[in-house]
Amino acid sequence: MKTRLKPELYVPVALAAFFAVLVLLGATRRLENGVYDAFLHLRPGPAESRDILLVDIDDRAVARVGTWPVARTVIADGLMLLGEFGADQAVFDIEYVDKSPRGVNQEVLSEEIPELLSNEFSSIANNVQGLVEAVARGSLPAREARAFAKDLGDLVDASRRRVDGAVGRIARDNDEYLAGAARFFGRTYFTVNMQDARDDSVGPELRALVAERFGIKGIDASARPLAPKTEIKPAIEPIARAAAGLGFPNVIVDPDGVRRRISLVQRFGDAYFPQLVLAPVLARIGDPKVKVYPGGLVLVGARMPDGWTGDLRVPFDARGNLVIDWPHKKFLDSFRHLSFDQLVAHDEMMATLVYNLKIRAGWGYLDLYSGERPLLDIWAEAEALRAEIMAGREPASRKADYRALRDLFVAEVGAFLAAKPEAAIAGAAAAVAADPAAPAETKAEYAKIGADAPAYFAEVAKLHANLAAVRADLDLKVKGSLGIIGHTATGSTDIGVNPFDSSYSNVGTHASVANTILQRRFIDEAPAWASALATLVLTLLLVYLLKGAKPAVVIAVGAVAALGIAGAAAILFVATGLYFPLVAPLAAVATSFLFLAGRKFLAVEKEKGFIRSAFSHYLSEEVIKDIVGNPGKLKLGGEARVMTALFTDIKGFSTVSEKLSATELVHLLNEYLSTMSDIILGLKGTIDKYEGDAIISFFGAPLELPDHALRACQAAIRMKKAEAALNARFLAEGISPAHLLTRVGINSGDMVVGNMGTLRKMDYTVIGDSVNLAARLEGVNKQYGTWLCVSEDTRAAAGDAVVVRRLDRVRVVGKQQAIRIYELVDEKGLLEDRVAEVLGRFEDALGLFENRDWAKAAAGFEKVLALSPEDGPAGRYLKLAREYQATPPPASWDGVFVLTSK
């Protein structure tokens, strides 16, 4: 007699086999990533290397520079300043793969050219005057004057050549300037993109140069040859030639949009290129030999900053990538940061200091300096040395001499200011003023100098003190650092997601890669086959042990087993950094025991839990209880209904938010949205979603409400009244810097409502033209100076229970049919007498306006404004009536206004 296998045995086995196959095929990767992220949060964050310095081209820097993208000359100056203060390496997470337009050398244009012209014209004038005076005195015979005139012409030609040379230097090659800055800095690293498609813009000479100079030297990849890339896209030739190394910035984004891993080595032809930050890290740890093997890299003979030496194993995941050990922080909280703004500000202060010294040198102020050599000569020597290093005529090591000269200049300026030269100037001015023999003109000049000196030196001293403070701060932050330079400004698109930050500036990715290697704290992954094997063994073992057990026991043991498996994997990961793929064994165990315990009971409970969870954020508790008790009232999927949609938005909220910190802004929004949402929910409305400060809601679903339009109108009126009380409290308690003024748009009509999206992610929402019209009406308020705007359909459905003001017939963006719009004023019985009078006069004036009686209409609207000077609609119509008096609309005009903005 054959023995039939029971479902209690073969179904769990089939489930285990199914999940084992899924993990081998990689189908569980997305879920696995979620589990991995959860485990990563359990593991203590890595120590952060103090050597790593993120140089952020942030909002402050962009605001100071005033252009986006920031010019390469500005970047170059910042790079040289980092070099001046002893940064060890600089890595650019900025791609310079295209040539930059030629720029203007402001120093030559604004300083050298005016000074040169002044000197040359003065020289020419003096020579001409001398020649003329010599001839006039007779000391130079006329026959000899011709020879002197010829010499004078030669002097003029020489002057012209000097001026032409200076003018030629006004235009500056920005790319060469950045390359010169890279030579000045020394160990500068730029990008080389690895591409799968041919790029004809890359010349063969540059391609050959990069492959020869910047591949990893002495790499051994025989144990795991890599598939070559089709193309490379390096930094342009001038910059590449000046670079110490090139690396690829290409990043890997997992299917769920999160960055967790990165490729460290890629191949082009016979050359193997490092990831962007790996190149400087290898140099930083003694340029170890690199061996590639199937499970990762071995850095042979690495000498780590903490003193550890040896062969460092860098493990890879199954796809050959390094799993990044991210700091458990937001971007700005991780690693050390230096705003590029500080570098730009330093250079501005230094340039201003030099300029201020130059503009009073002619007044003799610098004659009071008693140093061994003139102040401006020290500055000029430093600038000349920098130019020599940038040109490659002096080695980058001489930037220490450049720093010494700049330090000497700043110190000597400080010593000069400490000697109080303004006192000596004041004394000299007083002496001249007291000298009866001094000419009046001389006295006037000295009086001017005596009045100028105190204010001048006070400003210079303040500037010098600020400059010295910035230099001292840079000295602390920059020396010996691995500087990683990248864009972090709000306008930058170089922002991604990692397991700890949903808005992480991607320049931090390179810092995290460097930190993972420098801290020697790696994350490893067990292979997929190990997870598949564990899935089969664990499921079979537990099912065998529990055969015949009661459902309650099966559930209890299954839960304990699942928790035990997850807990063991978590402990293993936290203790060793080895992640064991957990989704397949956990899913197989869980689903097997759920099946064995009876799916029907669990399905019923799951349905109730789903309904309560799905609607808890946007339905009142009363409605939720009704739906849970009567699930038939809820039709999953979409269905057509006549409903009312309500859209709100706060006028000028971005201006308010800019004045608040993130914490203050969240507190303000929570207070505001809670009050407004309670009003909507109290009238049995449904919150669709929040978009910043805006609320999208609807009335009439999931439960049908015959008076949905009236409820929406009542909600809008009560929200506007609640807003006044909120504003009084917000201003009194300092929660908001200004009044919050809410605009509301309401429309009723046919809509589709239901759970929409996918099986994995769905929202209970409404769609349709009627919904879109409600959103448009919220924006219409801006043009009419109103706060609550409703359509004619809502007006009709709400009935006489609310008071409205008739406005135009309009055609909104995206709609062909004209509609009448109304301003929602108040609930019936609550209207103030003054407001009623305003509405009556406005209606009379509007009738005249629509009958094209512009003069009488204008007078009528003026009367409305006399009663209510701030009345927005009256102001709008008064302006139109006056315009139409001067230039009437065509006779064919049907009175419909087309609203061209949303």
C-alpha positions, 0 to 999 in steps of 0.5 A: 500500500502506497504511503501518501505524503501529507501537505504538512511535509511536502509543502514546507519542503517545497517552500524551502526549495523555492526560497533556496532557488530564489537566493541562488538566482539573486531574486531575494537581493532587494529584501536582503538589502533591507535586512542588511541595513537593519543589521548595519544599524545594530553594529557600532559605527566605525571610527572616523579617520582624522586624516580625512577632510571633506572640503564642501563646495556648499551653499555658502561657498556658491553664494560668496562666489556668485556663480554655479558651477564655481569657476575653475580658477576659484577651485584652483585658488582653493586647492593652492590654499590647501597646499599652503596649509599642508594638506597632504593629498587632494582628491577631486570628486568633480569631473573636468572632462571638458575644456573650460572657456577662457577667463579673465585674470582680475589681478592683471585687469584691476591692478597690474594694467592700471599701475602699468599704464600710470607708470608708462604714461608718467615716464613718457610725459616726463621724458617729453617735458624734459626734452621740451624744457631742454630745447627751450632753455637752449641747453639742447641744440635743435639739431641734437633734439632730433636724436633725442626725439628718436630715442623718445620714440623708442621709449614709447615703442617699448612702453607699448610692448610692455602694455601689449604684453600685460593686456595679453595676460588678461585672458587666462586659460582656466584649465592651465591655471587649474593644472598649475594649481595641481602642480603647486599642490603636488599630490592631486588626484582627478577622475577617469570615468570607466565607460561601456560605450566608445567615446570619440571625444577622447583622443588617442594621445590622452587615452595612451597617456592615462593608460600608461601613467595612471594604472596601478603599478605592479598589480597582479590580477592573474587569479581573477582577470577582470572584464575590460571596459570599452572606454575611459573618459579622463580629465582633460589633458592639461589637468591629467598631466599635472595630476599625481593620479587618476581614479574612477568615481563610478558608483554602484546603486543597488536596485532599491536606490541605495548605495552600499558597495563600490568597485575598487579596481576596473580594467581598460586594455592592459591597465588596471585603474583604482577607484578615485579614493583608492589611488591616494589611499594606496600612496598613503599606506606605502604604495603596497603591491596589489593582488586581485583574487576572487574574494577581494584584494590583498595589499602586500606590505601595507603600512597603515597610519596607526603603525600596523604593517602587513598584507591587508586583505580587502574582502569583496562581495559575490559581485566583486565589490567592496561593501562600504562600512558607512558612518552611522550619521548624516553627511554633515555629522560624519567626518571632518568638514571644511567649507570651501567658503572659508578658502574663498573668504581667506583669499578675498581677505588677503587680496583686500589687505594687499589692495589696502596697503597699495592704495596708501603706499602713495600717501607714504603710509608704508614709509613708516614700516621699519622692517628689513624689506618693504612689505609689498616686496615680501608679497610680490616675492611670494606671488612670484614663487607661486607662479614658478611652482605653478609653471613647473619651474620650481618643485612643489616642495617649495610651497613650504617656502611660499607659506613661509613668505606669506606667514612673514607678510601677515606677521610683518603687517601685524607688527607694523599695525602694532607699532601704531603708525597712525599715531606717528601720522597724526603727530606729523599732521599736527606738527605741520598744522602748527608750523607757521611757515608751512604753505596752506596747501601742505597743511591741507594735505596733511590735515586730510592724511591726519583725518584718514589715518585712524579710520584707515588703520582701524579697518586694516587692523580689523581685516588683518585680525580676521585674516590671521584668525582664518589662517590659524583655523586652516592650520588646525584643520588642513595640515596632513589631511586627505582632502576630498573636494566635491559639490554639496550645495543645494543646487547640486544633483550629486546627492544619493542615499545610503543606509543612514541618510536619504539625502547624502552628498555623494562626495562622502562616499569616497570618504567612507571608502577611504575610511573603511580601508584605513580603519581596516574594518571590513564587511564580508558576505557569506556566499549565496549557496551557504544561505540556500543550504541553510534554508533547506537544512533548517526547514527540514529539521524543524518540520521533522521535530514538530510533526504532529504538534498542535498549531499553537505549539507550531506557531510558538516554536516557529516564532522562536526559531525565526527569532533565533535564526535572525538573532544568531545572524545579527550577533555574527554580523555585529561581532565579526562583520560577516553578513549571512544572507538571511531572507531565504532561511527566515522566509522558508521557516516562517512561511512553513510554520504559518502554513502548518498553523492554519492560514485562514485564521492568520489571513482574517487577522491580517486583513483587519490589521491591514485596514486599521494600519492603512487608514490610521493616518488619514481617517478619523477613529470613528470611520476606521471602526466602522470600516473594520466592523463592516469591511464591505463598505470598503471597495479595494481598487478604484471606483468612481464617485461624486466627491469633494477635494480640498487643497491647502497651501501656505503663502510664502512658506519658503520665506518662513522656513528659511528663518527656522532651523530644521528642528524649529521648522518640524515643530511648526509644521507639526503644530500647524498640520495637527490643528488643520488635520483635526478639523478635516478629520472631525468633519469625516474628511480623509487626509490624502497626503501632506506635501511639505506645508500643503494638505491634500484631502477629500470628502465622500470616501471611503464612507459616502457622505451626501453633504461632502461639499458642505463639509469641505466648505465648513472645514475650510472656513474653520481652518481659516479661523483656527489659523488666526488663533494659531498665528497669535500663539505662534508669534507670542511663543516665537514658534513662527517668525511671521503669520501663516496664511493658508490658501484653500481650493475646493472642487466637487465632481466625479473622481476615482478613489481607492487603493492605487499603486502596486501590491508592495506599495499602495496609497488610498487616494483620489485622481481625476480632472475634478481633483486637478481643478481643486488644486488649480483653484488653490492657486487661483487665490493668488490672482484674486487676493482671496484665501478660500476659492470654490467652484460653481459645482461645490457652491451648488452642492453646498447650498445656502449653508455657506456664504460666498462671493461671486467672482469671474468665469475662468478657464484654468490651465489644462481646462477648456470649459469655463467655470464660475468661481466663488470666494468662500466667506463664512458659514450662514448665520455667522457673517458680520454686518460689515462683511455683508455690506461689502459683499452686497456692494461688490455684487452690484459693482460686479454686475456693472463690470460684466455689463461693460459699464466700466466707469460705474463699475470702477466707482462701485469697487472704490466704494467697496475698498472704502469699506474694506481697503484690503479687499483683494477682489475689489482691488483686482476688478478696480484695476481692470475696470480702469484699464478697460475704460482706457482700452476696452476689450473686444466686443467678442469678449465673453467675459471669461478670464484665461488663467495662464499660471497654475 
